Amino acid sequence: MGKKVLITGATSGIGRSLAYTLAEEGYELYIVGRSDEKLAELKADLESRYTQTCVCYRVDFSRSEEVRSFLAQKLQVDILIHCAGIGKVGDFKTISVEEEQEILQVNINASVLLLKSFAQRFVAQGHGTIIVVCSTAAFYPHPFMNTYASSKAFLHHYSLGLGEEVRRYSKQVKVIAVSPGPTRTSFFNPQTKTKMVQSQTETKFEMSAEQVGESIAKALYSNRSSVTIGRRNQLMTLFLKCLPLKLRIRLVGNYIAKGV
Ligand SMILES: NC(=O)c1ccc[n+]([C@@H]2O[C@H](COP(=O)([O-])OP(=O)(O)OC[C@H]3O[C@@H](n4cnc5c(N)ncnc54)[C@H](OP(=O)(O)O)[C@@H]3O)[C@@H](O)[C@H]2O)c1
C-alpha cells in the first residue's frame, strides 16, 4: 500500500498539480478544498487515471469551526502538504479590514490549528512529514501585498520553529517550509495579473504550477527545513539580500504597485 498524503488547497494551482505528481508516484491521496464540485471533479479525474482511491474533505479555512471539526476526525496520514492560502494586492486604503482578517484567518489561524494538530499526530505515530507552502514573499516586506507577505513570514517562522520542536520528540518527524516565487495559477485575480505582467520579460519570472509541484514533491526527500523553489527564485533571494532593506522594499513595492 502507498503512503498516505493529505493535501490542502488541492483543488487549484500548485496543490492540484501536486495531487497529480504524487498520484503518479503511487501515494494514496486525501484532498482538502472548500468546494464540493471542484473536489468531486478532481477525485473523478484522479481515479480515472490512477488505481488509488482519493478521499475528499470539504473544509473552509476561513471558518475555524470547520477546521476544528475536520481535525476532530483524527485522520492518520504519513504526509501533510499544507498548500491552501490566499492573498490580495492593494494598499492599506483599498484592502478592507474584512479582507485582511480573512487572509490572517486562512494563512495564520487555520494554519496553526492544522500544523499543531498534525505535528502532535506525527510525533505520536513516530513518523511523518509536514510540508508548509510559504512564499518568497515571506523573506522581506512586500508593500501592496503587505498582509499576505506578513502572514507568510509568520508561517515561515512558525514552520521552522515547529520543526525544531518536533525534532526533539522524534527524528522521524520533519517539517519543511517550501517557498515558491511567482507561479502561473489563479492566485491573483485576472485584472491584477494583467496589470502586473506587462512584458514578456516579466512573464519569464513565473514558474508553472507543474514545475513548482514537482519541486515540492522532491522536497519531501530533503533534510532541509527551508527550501526555496526554483533556481531563479534562489538567486533573486540571494541578490535582494545583498541590498539595503529600504532599497529592497522600494524595488519590490515598485514591482507590485503595477498590479494595484
Ligand atoms: N501563485 C503564486 O505566485 C504563489 C507564489 C508563492 C506562494 N504561493 C502559495 O502557494 C499556495 C497555493 O497557491 P496557488 O498559487 O496554487 O493559488 P490557487 O490556484 O488560488 O490555489 C489556492 C488553493 O487554496 C484553496 N483555498 C483558498 N481559500 C481557501 C479557504 N478559505 N479554505 C480552504 N481552501 C482554500 C483554494 O481553493 P479553491 O479552489 O476553492 O479556490 C485552492 O485550492 C498558497 O499558499 C500561496 O500563498 C503562490
The ligand as a Gaussian input file, in Angstrom:
#p B3LYP/6-31G(d) Opt

LIG

0 1
 N        0.845000      31.683000      -7.263000
 C        1.904000      32.238000      -6.741000
 O        2.536000      33.107000      -7.388000
 C        2.414000      31.790000      -5.390000
 C        3.727000      32.152000      -5.029000
 C        4.217000      31.756000      -3.795000
 C        3.421000      31.031000      -2.929000
 N        2.151000      30.697000      -3.291000
 C        1.358000      29.932000      -2.325000
 O        1.001000      28.697000      -2.885000
 C       -0.217000      28.250000      -2.300000
 C       -1.154000      27.812000      -3.408000
 O       -1.463000      28.938000      -4.207000
 P       -1.795000      28.823000      -5.772000
 O       -0.907000      29.764000      -6.471000
 O       -1.842000      27.415000      -6.198000
 O       -3.231000      29.525000      -5.765000
 P       -4.670000      29.000000      -6.182000
 O       -4.627000      28.419000      -7.548000
 O       -5.574000      30.158000      -5.927000
 O       -4.958000      27.826000      -5.130000
 C       -5.237000      28.110000      -3.774000
 C       -5.862000      26.891000      -3.132000
 O       -6.213000      27.224000      -1.775000
 C       -7.601000      26.952000      -1.592000
 N       -8.234000      27.886000      -0.666000
 C       -8.308000      29.233000      -0.762000
 N       -9.031000      29.727000       0.245000
 C       -9.431000      28.662000       0.990000
 C      -10.237000      28.526000       2.137000
 N      -10.803000      29.582000       2.746000
 N      -10.454000      27.282000       2.628000
 C       -9.924000      26.201000       2.032000
 N       -9.154000      26.264000       0.929000
 C       -8.930000      27.487000       0.415000
 C       -8.217000      27.136000      -2.978000
 O       -9.492000      26.526000      -3.051000
 P      -10.494000      26.905000      -4.279000
 O      -10.083000      26.001000      -5.403000
 O      -11.839000      26.618000      -3.734000
 O      -10.273000      28.358000      -4.602000
 C       -7.148000      26.467000      -3.831000
 O       -7.275000      25.065000      -3.794000
 C       -0.764000      29.417000      -1.467000
 O       -0.500000      29.162000      -0.109000
 C        0.047000      30.613000      -1.959000
 O        0.221000      31.564000      -0.945000
 C        1.627000      31.055000      -4.513000

